Amino acid sequence: MAKQSFRDLDDTDLVQELDEARKELFKLRFQNATGQLTNYAKLGQSRKSIARLETEMRSREIAAAERAENQEKS
């Protein structure tokens, strides 16, 4: 999934996409351990995808905390 499209997802879809990416990474790591993996680049792509999803989730958490803090001050 493209980087921009992660930003377009709502929170529940983002969590679901992260769960699917983690499952895919598990499958890839299992295939690698058993010698069945042919495209090793997928491991790196999967890890980067997970990192992008986690970064987007964290940025949303920070934005929500800042909004809450600003509302408390008002």
BALOBA-1460 file (C-alpha; in Angstrom, 3 decimals):
// residues 74
<rec num="1" residu="m" x="0.000" y="0.000" z="0.000"/>
<rec num="2" residu="a" x="1.315" y="3.429" z="-0.881"/>
<rec num="3" residu="k" x="2.511" y="5.819" z="1.794"/>
<rec num="4" residu="q" x="-0.170" y="8.417" z="1.050"/>
<rec num="5" residu="s" x="-2.959" y="5.867" z="1.252"/>
<rec num="6" residu="f" x="-2.027" y="5.060" z="4.876"/>
<rec num="7" residu="r" x="-2.944" y="8.620" z="5.750"/>
<rec num="8" residu="d" x="-6.328" y="8.233" z="4.086"/>
<rec num="9" residu="l" x="-7.353" y="5.273" z="6.251"/>
<rec num="10" residu="d" x="-9.376" y="5.704" z="9.403"/>
<rec num="11" residu="d" x="-8.088" y="4.335" z="12.703"/>
<rec num="12" residu="t" x="-9.823" y="0.951" z="12.587"/>
<rec num="13" residu="d" x="-8.674" y="0.284" z="9.026"/>
<rec num="14" residu="l" x="-5.155" y="1.317" z="9.993"/>
<rec num="15" residu="v" x="-5.101" y="-1.187" z="12.865"/>
<rec num="16" residu="q" x="-6.495" y="-3.889" z="10.588"/>
<rec num="17" residu="e" x="-3.879" y="-3.144" z="7.921"/>
<rec num="18" residu="l" x="-1.135" y="-3.313" z="10.565"/>
<rec num="19" residu="d" x="-2.420" y="-6.677" z="11.760"/>
<rec num="20" residu="e" x="-2.426" y="-8.031" z="8.199"/>
<rec num="21" residu="a" x="1.101" y="-6.715" z="7.589"/>
<rec num="22" residu="r" x="2.377" y="-8.407" z="10.742"/>
<rec num="23" residu="k" x="0.771" y="-11.696" z="9.699"/>
<rec num="24" residu="e" x="2.386" y="-11.388" z="6.272"/>
<rec num="25" residu="l" x="5.796" y="-10.740" z="7.862"/>
<rec num="26" residu="f" x="5.354" y="-13.827" z="10.035"/>
<rec num="27" residu="k" x="4.578" y="-15.936" z="6.985"/>
<rec num="28" residu="l" x="7.582" y="-14.558" z="5.139"/>
<rec num="29" residu="r" x="9.895" y="-15.202" z="8.083"/>
<rec num="30" residu="f" x="8.569" y="-18.748" z="8.377"/>
<rec num="31" residu="q" x="9.135" y="-19.347" z="4.661"/>
<rec num="32" residu="n" x="12.646" y="-17.936" z="5.009"/>
<rec num="33" residu="a" x="13.423" y="-20.266" z="7.910"/>
<rec num="34" residu="t" x="12.206" y="-23.306" z="6.004"/>
<rec num="35" residu="g" x="14.024" y="-22.338" z="2.818"/>
<rec num="36" residu="q" x="10.872" y="-21.767" z="0.769"/>
<rec num="37" residu="l" x="11.235" y="-18.000" z="0.316"/>
<rec num="38" residu="t" x="12.377" y="-16.999" z="-3.162"/>
<rec num="39" residu="n" x="11.984" y="-13.223" z="-3.051"/>
<rec num="40" residu="y" x="13.975" y="-11.984" z="-0.048"/>
<rec num="41" residu="a" x="13.149" y="-8.344" z="-0.825"/>
<rec num="42" residu="k" x="9.612" y="-8.949" z="0.439"/>
<rec num="43" residu="l" x="10.986" y="-9.242" z="3.987"/>
<rec num="44" residu="g" x="12.357" y="-5.710" z="3.890"/>
<rec num="45" residu="q" x="9.279" y="-4.339" z="2.170"/>
<rec num="46" residu="s" x="7.044" y="-5.899" z="4.790"/>
<rec num="47" residu="r" x="9.116" y="-4.488" z="7.673"/>
<rec num="48" residu="k" x="9.068" y="-1.026" z="6.101"/>
<rec num="49" residu="s" x="5.328" y="-1.224" z="5.601"/>
<rec num="50" residu="i" x="4.854" y="-2.082" z="9.278"/>
<rec num="51" residu="a" x="7.112" y="0.801" z="10.280"/>
<rec num="52" residu="r" x="5.112" y="3.222" z="8.127"/>
<rec num="53" residu="l" x="1.844" y="2.039" z="9.654"/>
<rec num="54" residu="e" x="3.204" y="2.339" z="13.195"/>
<rec num="55" residu="t" x="4.568" y="5.806" z="12.434"/>
<rec num="56" residu="e" x="1.187" y="6.952" z="11.146"/>
<rec num="57" residu="m" x="-0.536" y="5.539" z="14.230"/>
<rec num="58" residu="r" x="1.929" y="7.288" z="16.535"/>
<rec num="59" residu="s" x="1.539" y="10.618" z="14.745"/>
<rec num="60" residu="r" x="-2.227" y="10.344" z="15.195"/>
<rec num="61" residu="e" x="-1.764" y="9.608" z="18.906"/>
<rec num="62" residu="i" x="0.453" y="12.671" z="19.295"/>
<rec num="63" residu="a" x="-2.008" y="14.883" z="17.405"/>
<rec num="64" residu="a" x="-4.889" y="13.662" z="19.585"/>
<rec num="65" residu="a" x="-2.902" y="14.315" z="22.765"/>
<rec num="66" residu="e" x="-2.025" y="17.823" z="21.601"/>
<rec num="67" residu="r" x="-5.680" y="18.564" z="20.803"/>
<rec num="68" residu="a" x="-6.724" y="17.327" z="24.246"/>
<rec num="69" residu="e" x="-4.031" y="19.413" z="25.907"/>
<rec num="70" residu="n" x="-5.104" y="22.522" z="24.015"/>
<rec num="71" residu="q" x="-8.732" y="21.959" z="24.993"/>
<rec num="72" residu="e" x="-7.750" y="21.682" z="28.671"/>
<rec num="73" residu="k" x="-5.917" y="25.005" z="28.499"/>
<rec num="74" residu="s" x="-8.921" y="26.751" z="26.923"/>
